[in-house]
Amino acid sequence: MNRRDALRTLAAGGALMACAPVRAEDRYPSKPIMIIVAFAPGGGTDALTRALAVPLGKALGQSVVVENKPGAGAIVGSKFVANAAPDGYTLLVTSAPHASNPSLVKLPYDTIEAFAPVCLAAKSPFMLVTAPDSPIKTLDDLVKEARRSAS
């Protein structure tokens, strides 16, 4: 192919591209966003999500709906979101079970492949507590007692 033929081919391709229909993507978000809470209403995760949903909706100029889908250690809500269209309109708020469930049970979704992290919404400490009159005062005491009870 000589130079003139190559230029003609490029020009024809460009003309064809100019005639191709163009579909403009809607600006995100163009419809309400649903946030699934994988826990029962009234708990800490639910309260945090509802507190964040209002300012998020105002910032995005779109409705943000919070829906609780509790059950099976957060698997019910997680499965719902894993099966939703990956378009950013169905979000999941969850916590520790999301990380621990894969090592405990066979899940109906792949925790790594089915989800993309968006943000860390909160941090919460975990504490071990016991009755004040318990002989267990430290983590080491607890481990010793557990070993003693197991043997």
N, C-alpha and C positions, 0 to 999 in steps of 0.2 A: 504494500500500500504506500503510495507516495504522500507527500506532505499535503497536497491539495485535497486528496480523498479523506485523509485523516481529519482535516479541518471541517470538511463537509459533514462527516460523520458526527463530529463533536457538535456542530451547529444544529444538526437534525435532532440529536439527543437532547440538547438544551431546549429546542422548540417543543419537543414532546413533553419535557418536564414542566415547561411553562403552562402547558395545556392540562396537566394532571390536576384532578380535583384536590383542593386543599381543605383539610378538616382542622378547624381550630379547636384546640383542647380547651375545655372549661377551666376557669381559674379555680384553684383549690382554696377553700371548699365551696362547691357549688350546690351542696345539699347538706342536710343535717348530719352531724357526726354522732355515732353511737359508741359510747364507752361501756364495755362490759366489765362488771365487777364480779370476780369469780367467788364471791363470798356473800353471805346473807346480809340483808339490809340491817343497818344500825351498828355495824361493827366499825372498827377503825379504818379499814380500807374503804368501806362505803362512804363514811363521813369525809375522809380526805378527798375522795373522787368527786363527791358532790360539791365540796368547797372549791375545788379547782375548776369544775365544769362551768360555773357561771362566768368567772373572768376569762376563761378560755373562749367561751362563746362570744363574749363581747369583743375580745381581741381579734377573733377571726371573722366576726360579722355573720355568724351562722349559729343555728341552734345546736346545742350539745345535749344529747339525751343519755342519761345514766340508767343502765338496766342491770339488775342483779341476776346472775345465773349461778347460784351456789350448788354445791354437791360434789361428792366423790373427791374431796380434798382439792378443790379448785379445777378438777378435770372437766367438769361439765361446761363451765364458762370458757375454759381454754380451748376445748374442742370446738365450741361454737365459733370462736374467733379464728381458729386454725382453718376452718372450713369456709370462712367468709371470703368474699372477693378481696384480693390483695390491692385495694385501691386507696387505703388510708382513711376510709370512712367507718371502719369497725375497729376499735382499739380495745386492748385488754389491760386492765389494772389487776395485778396480782402481786404476790409476795413470795415468801420462802418456799411454799409448795411447788412453785414453778421450777425451782432449782433442784429440789429434793425428789419430786415425783419420778423422774426418769430412773433413779436408782432403786425405787421401791416397788413400782408396778409397771406393767406393760401398758404404754399409752397408745391411744388411737391417733396419735400425731407425733411428729418429730419435733421436739422442743427447740432444737437449733434451726432446722430448716423452715419451720412453719411460722416463726416469729422474727421480727426485726426490732431491736430495742429502739425506743424513741427518746426516753428520758428517765432519769431517776427522780421520782416525785417526792420521796421522803426516805428518811432513815429511822429505824426503830431499834432500840437496844433489846437484847434478850437477857433475861435474868433468871437465875435459879434462886428460889427462896424456900425457906423451911420454917417450921414453927420455932418460936424463940427458945423453947425448952428442949429442942432436938440436940442430940450429941453431934450432929453434922453441922460444922461451922465453915468448912472450906470445900473446894472442889476435890482436893485430895481425900478429905474425910468421906465424901460421897463415893468416890471410886473404891476406897477400901471397904466401905459398907456394901457396895454392890458386889464386889468380889467375894466377900464373906458370905453374903446371902446366896450367891450362885453356887457355892461349893457345898 
